[in-house]
Amino acid sequence: MSTPALRRGLRTLGTLLITLSAISPASSVFIIAPGVISGAGTGAFYSFVAAAVVGVFMAFVYAELASAFPLAGGEYAIVTRTLGRLPGFAVLGLMIITQVLIVAVIALGVGTYLGVLLPGVPGSVIAAVTCVVAAVVGVFDIKLNAWVTGIFLAIEILALIVVSALGLLNPARSFTELLAHPVASDGGPATVGAIAIATSVAIFAYNGYGSAVYFGEETQDASRGIARAILMALGITVLAELIPVTAVLLGAPDLNALFTSENMLSYFIGSRGGGTLDTVIGLAVALAIINAVLAIVLISSRMLFSSGRDRAWPSPVNRALASVHSKFGTPWVATVGTGLVAALLCFVDPKLLLVVTSTSIVAVYAALCLGAIVGRRTGATAHAKYRMPWFPVAPVLALGVLVFVVYQNVLDPAVGRPSLIVTACVALLSIAYYVLVLRRKGGWKLADVTEEKAEEPA
């Protein structure tokens, strides 16, 4: 029986467009950045800069590992081949839970910005419909999806340019003041500790550049192209988020009003550009969130497809997940399944979704950093066509930052500590399943994936 294969219909640009859409810089600026500003005040500028430095470390790690293993399984496929099957399956368990839940978390943001067009319709219903529509579109050819996400991405980048212009062209305070005298949300000076804690949230705002690896089996010259897409995605994301956040901090007419506003970006845009512009930008953000849902559905379905192909589940489930559409060359069952499950999760308490997803990415990042170090020592990644500079600086420093993030989560009894407990439980359950079920059946059958000739790449 031949290994199910996806169709290679992308060039690096197409992969980059989908990856940036999954990151969704506009969603990060409008939904995540206010959390950073609440924690650090105008010191949020330093939080985003520090997070960008951490992002460079992790992008180097992702790029080298993805160059060695450009596989649809993403992180779990990489960790399995560098650290072993047991930690690899633990990462698979974490990523399956995290990715599908993140689709729902992101989709729930659509209702907030579409409320002006659909008054009275519950946000959870709007989110569920968004997930289902994204799944239907995701079944089509990957090249078509790259173009769709690219068009939506252009709209959200334009919205961010407008936000940046509102603040940078008419600043209420100088950049020097922002640098020398950062102000906390309570009016006092922003402390180093507050800025450091907010940095962990800013890291999450940039997260997603490594998602390019999920399209490694659909990208031409993947061992080089995926590494380039990861590094370019980080660079574009940092600019697309740091500049408008800085513009808001410089241009807000009243910092106290900004900090206490229920919707910081809406206050800023309304005060600088008026209510009509605020509504227009809000609709652009809604499109950005819909685009992110589509992109993350594409990513999650590739991982589920790979898990089925690797025979991680009972045979009927494996056959279904590994099914490739005869016309479009996409994992259609995994795509539809992802959308339907995410739609159901849209009716779950958002706070519960946040607790389950908030710290799992930290564990996955740590596994990748260790994988990069071990892969160099054992030669598992020796064939990678991209090699990170200054090794092992990037993975070692990234691990140090991750330890700090875990420490800060331990101190947070509301979300951080419960999330760490949930992450540990998911990892342990995944390990138990591997030991008690998969290993007894003769092991985990990782598929051998070979390069294919690209067909009409985009």
C-alpha positions as CSV (number, residue, x, y, z in Angstrom):
1,M,0.0,0.0,0.0
2,S,1.5,3.3,-1.1
3,T,1.9,6.2,1.4
4,P,-0.9,8.8,1.0
5,A,0.7,11.9,-0.6
6,L,-0.4,15.5,-0.7
7,R,-0.1,17.5,-4.0
8,R,2.9,19.9,-4.2
9,G,1.2,23.0,-5.5
10,L,3.0,25.8,-3.6
11,R,6.1,27.9,-3.9
12,T,7.6,29.7,-0.9
13,L,5.3,32.7,-1.5
14,G,2.1,30.7,-1.2
15,T,3.3,29.0,2.0
16,L,4.3,32.4,3.4
17,L,0.8,33.8,2.7
18,I,-1.0,31.0,4.5
19,T,1.5,31.2,7.4
20,L,1.1,34.9,7.8
21,S,-2.7,34.5,7.7
22,A,-2.5,31.9,10.5
23,I,-0.5,34.4,12.6
24,S,-3.0,37.1,11.7
25,P,-1.1,40.2,12.7
26,A,-4.3,42.3,12.8
27,S,-5.9,39.8,15.2
28,S,-2.8,40.0,17.4
29,V,-2.8,43.8,17.5
30,F,-6.6,44.1,18.2
31,I,-7.1,41.1,20.5
32,I,-3.8,40.2,22.1
33,A,-1.9,43.5,22.2
34,P,-4.4,45.1,24.6
35,G,-3.5,42.4,27.1
36,V,0.2,43.4,26.8
37,I,-0.7,47.1,27.2
38,S,-2.8,46.4,30.3
39,G,0.1,44.6,31.9
40,A,2.9,46.9,30.9
41,G,1.4,50.2,30.0
42,T,3.5,52.0,27.5
43,G,6.3,49.6,28.5
44,A,4.4,47.2,26.1
45,F,6.8,48.6,23.4
46,Y,9.7,46.9,25.3
47,S,7.6,43.8,25.7
48,F,7.1,43.5,22.0
49,V,10.8,44.2,21.2
50,A,11.9,41.5,23.8
51,A,9.4,39.1,22.3
52,A,10.8,39.7,18.8
53,V,14.3,38.7,20.1
54,V,12.9,35.5,21.5
55,G,11.0,35.0,18.2
56,V,14.4,35.2,16.3
57,F,15.8,32.5,18.5
58,M,12.8,30.2,17.9
59,A,12.6,31.0,14.2
60,F,16.2,29.8,13.9
61,V,15.3,26.6,15.7
62,Y,12.2,26.1,13.6
63,A,13.9,26.8,10.3
64,E,16.7,24.3,10.9
65,L,14.4,21.6,12.1
66,A,11.9,22.2,9.3
67,S,14.6,22.2,6.7
68,A,15.6,18.7,8.0
69,F,12.0,17.4,8.3
70,P,9.6,19.4,6.1
71,L,6.7,17.2,7.1
72,A,2.9,17.7,7.4
73,G,3.1,16.4,11.0
74,G,4.9,19.6,12.0
75,E,6.3,19.7,15.5
76,Y,5.4,16.1,16.5
77,A,7.1,14.7,13.4
78,I,10.2,16.7,14.1
79,V,10.4,15.8,17.9
80,T,9.8,12.1,17.1
81,R,12.8,12.1,14.7
82,T,15.1,14.0,17.0
83,L,14.1,13.0,20.6
84,G,12.3,9.7,20.1
85,R,8.8,8.3,19.8
86,L,7.7,8.8,23.4
87,P,8.3,12.6,23.6
88,G,7.1,12.8,20.0
89,F,3.7,11.3,20.8
90,A,3.4,13.6,23.8
91,V,3.9,16.6,21.5
92,L,1.3,15.1,19.1
93,G,-1.2,15.0,22.0
94,L,-0.5,18.6,23.0
95,M,-0.7,19.9,19.4
96,I,-3.9,18.1,18.5
97,I,-5.7,19.6,21.6
98,T,-4.1,23.0,21.2
99,Q,-4.6,23.4,17.4
100,V,-8.3,22.5,17.3
101,L,-9.1,24.5,20.4
102,I,-7.2,27.5,19.0
103,V,-9.5,27.4,15.9
104,A,-12.4,27.9,18.2
105,V,-10.7,30.6,20.3
106,I,-9.8,32.6,17.2
107,A,-13.3,32.1,15.7
108,L,-15.0,33.5,18.8
109,G,-13.4,36.8,18.0
110,V,-15.3,37.1,14.8
111,G,-18.6,37.8,16.5
112,T,-17.1,40.8,18.4
113,Y,-16.3,42.6,15.1
114,L,-19.3,41.4,13.0
115,G,-21.8,42.4,15.7
116,V,-22.5,45.7,13.8
117,L,-23.7,43.7,10.8
118,L,-25.4,40.9,12.6
119,P,-27.0,42.4,15.7
120,G,-28.7,39.9,17.9
121,V,-26.9,36.8,16.5
122,P,-24.9,35.0,19.3
123,G,-21.2,35.2,18.9
124,S,-20.8,31.5,19.4
125,V,-23.1,30.8,16.4
126,I,-21.2,33.2,14.2
127,A,-17.9,31.5,15.3
128,A,-19.3,28.0,14.6
129,V,-20.5,29.0,11.1
130,T,-17.1,30.5,10.4
131,C,-15.4,27.2,11.3
132,V,-17.7,25.2,9.1
133,V,-17.2,27.5,6.1
134,A,-13.4,27.5,6.6
135,A,-13.5,23.7,6.6
136,V,-15.4,23.6,3.3
137,V,-13.1,26.1,1.6
138,G,-10.1,24.2,3.1
139,V,-11.0,21.1,1.1
140,F,-10.3,22.9,-2.2
141,D,-6.8,22.9,-3.9
142,I,-4.1,24.3,-1.7
143,K,-3.1,26.8,-4.4
144,L,-6.6,28.3,-4.3
145,N,-6.4,28.5,-0.5
146,A,-3.1,30.4,-0.8
147,W,-4.7,33.0,-3.1
148,V,-7.8,33.4,-0.8
149,T,-5.7,33.8,2.3
150,G,-3.4,36.2,0.4
151,I,-6.3,38.5,-0.6
152,F,-7.6,38.6,3.0
153,L,-4.1,39.2,4.3
154,A,-3.7,42.2,2.1
155,I,-6.9,43.7,3.6
156,E,-5.7,43.2,7.2
157,I,-2.2,44.6,6.4
158,L,-3.9,47.7,4.9
159,A,-6.0,48.1,8.1
160,L,-2.7,48.0,10.2
161,I,-1.1,50.6,7.9
162,V,-4.1,52.9,8.6
163,V,-3.8,52.4,12.4
164,S,-0.1,53.1,12.2
165,A,-0.6,56.3,10.2
166,L,-3.2,57.6,12.8
167,G,-0.6,57.4,15.5
168,L,2.7,58.1,13.8
169,L,1.5,61.1,11.8
170,N,-0.1,62.8,14.7
171,P,1.7,61.7,17.9
172,A,0.5,62.9,21.3
173,R,3.9,62.2,22.9
174,S,7.5,61.7,21.7
175,F,9.3,58.4,21.0
176,T,11.9,59.5,23.5
177,E,9.3,59.8,26.2
178,L,8.0,56.3,25.3
179,L,11.6,54.9,25.7
180,A,12.7,56.9,28.7
181,H,9.6,57.1,30.8
182,P,7.3,54.0,30.2
183,V,4.0,54.4,32.2
184,A,2.1,51.6,33.8
185,S,-1.6,51.2,33.3
186,D,-2.2,52.5,36.9
187,G,-0.4,55.8,36.1
188,G,2.9,55.0,37.8
189,P,6.2,54.0,36.1
190,A,6.2,50.7,34.3
191,T,8.4,48.2,36.2
192,V,10.9,45.8,34.6
193,G,9.0,42.9,36.2
194,A,5.7,44.0,34.6
195,I,7.3,44.5,31.2
196,A,8.9,41.0,31.5
197,I,5.6,39.3,32.5
198,A,3.8,41.1,29.6
199,T,6.6,39.8,27.3
200,S,5.2,36.2,27.6
201,V,1.9,37.5,26.2
202,A,3.7,39.3,23.4
203,I,5.6,36.1,22.5
204,F,2.1,34.5,21.9
205,A,1.1,37.5,19.7
206,Y,4.0,36.7,17.3
207,N,3.5,32.9,17.5
208,G,2.7,31.0,14.3
209,Y,5.7,31.5,12.0
210,G,6.8,27.9,12.5
211,S,3.4,26.8,11.0
212,A,5.0,26.9,7.6
213,V,6.4,23.4,8.2
214,Y,2.9,21.9,8.0
215,F,3.0,22.7,4.3
216,G,6.3,21.0,3.7
217,E,4.8,18.2,1.7
218,E,2.9,20.7,-0.5
219,T,5.8,23.2,-1.2
220,Q,8.3,23.0,-4.0
221,D,11.9,22.6,-2.8
222,A,10.6,22.4,0.7
223,S,13.9,21.8,2.5
224,R,14.9,25.4,1.5
225,G,11.6,27.0,0.9
226,I,10.1,26.2,4.3
227,A,13.1,27.6,6.2
228,R,12.8,30.8,4.1
229,A,9.1,31.1,4.8
230,I,9.6,30.8,8.5
231,L,12.2,33.5,8.7
232,M,10.3,35.8,6.4
233,A,7.1,35.2,8.3
234,L,8.7,36.3,11.6
235,G,10.2,39.4,10.1
236,I,7.0,40.5,8.5
237,T,5.0,39.7,11.6
238,V,7.2,41.7,13.9
239,L,7.0,44.8,11.7
240,A,3.2,44.3,11.2
241,E,2.6,44.2,14.9
242,L,5.3,46.3,16.5
243,I,4.7,49.4,14.3
244,P,0.9,49.8,14.9
245,V,1.3,49.0,18.7
246,T,4.0,51.7,18.9
247,A,1.7,54.1,16.9
248,V,-1.2,53.5,19.4
249,L,1.1,54.2,22.4
250,L,2.5,57.3,20.8
251,G,-0.8,58.6,19.4
252,A,-3.4,57.9,22.0
253,P,-4.7,61.3,23.1
254,D,-5.3,60.2,26.7
255,L,-3.3,57.3,28.1
256,N,-5.6,56.8,31.1
257,A,-8.6,56.6,28.7
258,L,-6.7,54.1,26.6
259,F,-5.8,51.9,29.5
260,T,-9.3,51.9,31.0
261,S,-11.1,51.5,27.7
262,E,-13.1,48.3,27.2
263,N,-11.7,48.1,23.6
264,M,-8.4,49.9,23.4
265,L,-8.0,49.9,19.7
266,S,-11.6,51.0,19.1
267,Y,-11.0,53.9,21.5
268,F,-7.8,54.9,19.7
269,I,-9.2,54.7,16.2
270,G,-12.4,56.5,17.2
271,S,-10.6,59.3,18.9
272,R,-8.2,59.8,16.0
273,G,-10.3,58.9,12.9
274,G,-13.9,58.9,13.9
275,G,-16.6,56.3,14.4
276,T,-17.0,55.5,10.7
277,L,-13.3,54.6,10.3
278,D,-13.6,52.5,13.5
279,T,-16.4,50.5,12.0
280,V,-14.6,50.0,8.7
281,I,-11.4,48.8,10.5
282,G,-13.5,46.6,12.7
283,L,-14.9,44.8,9.6
284,A,-11.3,44.4,8.3
285,V,-10.3,42.8,11.6
286,A,-13.3,40.4,11.3
287,L,-12.0,39.4,7.8
288,A,-8.6,38.9,9.3
289,I,-10.0,36.6,12.0
290,I,-12.0,34.6,9.4
291,N,-8.8,34.3,7.4
292,A,-6.9,33.1,10.4
293,V,-9.5,30.5,11.1
294,L,-9.2,29.2,7.5
295,A,-5.4,29.1,7.8
296,I,-5.4,27.3,11.1
297,V,-7.9,24.8,9.8
298,L,-5.5,24.1,7.0
299,I,-2.6,23.7,9.4
300,S,-4.5,21.5,11.9
301,S,-5.9,19.2,9.1
302,R,-2.3,18.5,7.9
303,M,-1.3,17.4,11.3
304,L,-4.3,15.1,11.7
305,F,-3.7,13.7,8.2
306,S,-0.1,13.0,9.2
307,S,-1.2,11.3,12.4
308,G,-3.5,9.0,10.5
309,R,-0.9,8.2,7.9
310,D,1.5,7.4,10.8
311,R,-1.1,5.0,12.2
312,A,-1.5,6.7,15.5
313,W,-5.2,5.7,16.0
314,P,-7.5,2.7,15.4
315,S,-7.4,1.5,11.8
316,P,-10.7,3.0,10.6
317,V,-9.8,6.4,12.0
318,N,-6.3,6.2,10.4
319,R,-7.8,5.4,7.0
320,A,-10.2,8.3,7.2
321,L,-7.7,10.9,8.4
322,A,-5.2,9.8,5.8
323,S,-7.7,10.2,2.9
324,V,-6.6,12.5,0.1
325,H,-9.1,14.1,-2.2
326,S,-8.8,12.6,-5.7
327,K,-9.3,16.0,-7.4
328,F,-7.8,18.6,-5.0
329,G,-5.0,16.6,-3.5
330,T,-5.9,17.8,0.0
331,P,-6.7,15.8,3.3
332,W,-10.4,16.4,3.0
333,V,-11.6,14.2,5.9
334,A,-9.1,15.7,8.3
335,T,-10.1,19.2,7.1
336,V,-13.8,18.7,7.5
337,G,-13.3,17.0,10.8
338,T,-11.2,19.8,12.1
339,G,-13.9,22.4,11.2
340,L,-16.8,20.4,12.7
341,V,-15.0,19.8,16.0
342,A,-13.9,23.4,16.2
343,A,-17.5,24.5,15.5
344,L,-18.8,22.5,18.5
345,L,-16.0,23.9,20.7
346,C,-17.3,27.4,20.0
347,F,-20.1,26.7,22.4
348,V,-17.7,25.9,25.3
349,D,-16.8,28.5,27.9
350,P,-14.0,30.6,26.3
351,K,-12.2,30.8,29.7
352,L,-11.9,27.0,29.7
353,L,-10.5,27.1,26.2
354,L,-7.9,29.6,27.3
355,V,-6.8,27.5,30.3
356,V,-6.4,24.4,28.1
357,T,-4.3,26.2,25.3
358,S,-2.3,28.9,27.1
359,T,0.9,27.0,28.1
360,S,1.0,23.9,25.8
361,I,3.0,25.9,23.2
362,V,5.7,26.5,25.9
363,A,6.1,22.7,26.3
364,V,6.3,22.3,22.5
365,Y,8.8,25.1,22.1
366,A,11.0,23.5,24.8
367,A,10.8,20.1,23.0
368,L,11.9,21.7,19.7
369,C,14.8,23.5,21.3
370,L,16.0,20.2,22.8
371,G,15.4,18.6,19.4
372,A,17.7,21.1,17.7
373,I,20.5,20.5,20.2
374,V,20.1,16.7,20.2
375,G,19.7,16.6,16.4
376,R,23.1,18.4,16.0
377,R,24.8,16.0,18.4
378,T,23.4,12.8,16.9
379,G,23.5,13.9,13.3
380,A,19.7,13.5,12.9
381,T,19.5,17.0,11.3
382,A,22.9,16.9,9.5
383,H,21.1,16.8,6.1
384,A,19.2,20.1,6.7
385,K,19.9,22.6,4.0
386,Y,19.5,25.5,6.5
387,R,21.7,25.7,9.5
388,M,21.0,28.3,12.2
389,P,23.8,30.8,13.0
390,W,25.7,30.9,16.3
391,F,24.5,27.4,17.4
392,P,23.7,26.6,20.2
393,V,22.9,30.2,21.3
394,A,19.4,30.3,19.9
395,P,18.0,27.1,21.5
396,V,19.8,27.6,24.8
397,L,18.6,31.2,25.2
398,A,15.1,30.3,24.1
399,L,15.0,27.5,26.8
400,G,16.0,30.1,29.4
401,V,13.1,32.4,28.4
402,L,10.7,29.5,28.4
403,V,11.7,28.6,32.0
404,F,11.0,32.2,33.0
405,V,7.6,32.0,31.3
406,V,6.7,28.8,33.1
407,Y,7.8,30.4,36.4
408,Q,5.5,33.4,35.8
409,N,2.6,31.0,35.0
410,V,3.2,29.1,38.2
411,L,2.6,32.5,40.0
412,D,-0.7,33.0,38.2
413,P,-3.5,31.1,40.0
414,A,-6.3,32.2,37.6
415,V,-5.0,30.9,34.3
416,G,-1.3,30.1,34.3
417,R,-1.1,27.5,37.0
418,P,-4.3,25.6,35.9
419,S,-3.0,25.7,32.3
420,L,0.3,24.1,33.3
421,I,-1.6,21.4,35.1
422,V,-3.8,20.7,32.1
423,T,-0.7,20.7,29.8
424,A,1.0,18.1,32.1
425,C,-2.1,16.0,32.2
426,V,-2.5,16.0,28.4
427,A,1.2,15.0,28.0
428,L,0.8,12.2,30.5
429,L,-2.3,10.9,28.9
430,S,-0.6,10.9,25.5
431,I,2.4,9.0,26.9
432,A,0.0,6.5,28.6
433,Y,-1.8,5.9,25.3
434,Y,1.5,5.4,23.5
435,V,2.8,2.9,26.1
436,L,-0.4,1.0,26.8
437,V,-1.8,0.9,23.3
438,L,0.6,1.8,20.4
439,R,3.6,0.0,21.7
440,R,1.6,-3.1,22.5
441,K,0.4,-3.2,18.9
442,G,4.0,-3.2,17.6
443,G,4.9,0.5,17.7
444,W,4.1,3.6,15.9
445,K,4.5,3.3,12.1
446,L,6.0,6.6,10.9
447,A,5.5,7.0,7.2
448,D,8.5,7.6,4.8
449,V,7.8,10.7,2.8
450,T,9.7,11.4,-0.4
451,E,10.0,14.6,-2.5
452,E,7.6,14.9,-5.4
453,K,7.8,16.9,-8.5
454,A,5.8,20.1,-8.0
455,E,2.6,20.6,-10.0
456,E,1.8,24.1,-11.0
457,P,3.2,25.7,-7.9
458,A,1.8,29.0,-6.7
